[in-house]
Amino acid sequence: MPKRIEHHTKAAEHLEQAAKHHKEAAKHHKDGNHEKAAHHAHIAHGHHLHAIHHHEEATKLHAEQHTGAHAK
């Protein structure tokens, strides 16, 4: 699988995981369990950071691929 596709796929997977943890955090906040809510929010943030990393890597590969084409 090309690296660009791999990075986009991993970014999407991390964003899906982040969403799940945000939903879990919301449930815990609703129940008044703020410690568990914070725990899940922190995990969601970690997944978001991983997603950003993969998005950036995909963007770099895209830029490298197209820089030469536009320079001509």
Protein Blocks (a to p, Z undefined) as FASTA:
>chain_A
ZZklmmmmmmmmmmmmmmmmmmmmmmmmmnopaklmmmmmmmmmmmmmmmmmmmmmmmmm
mmmmmmmmmmZZ
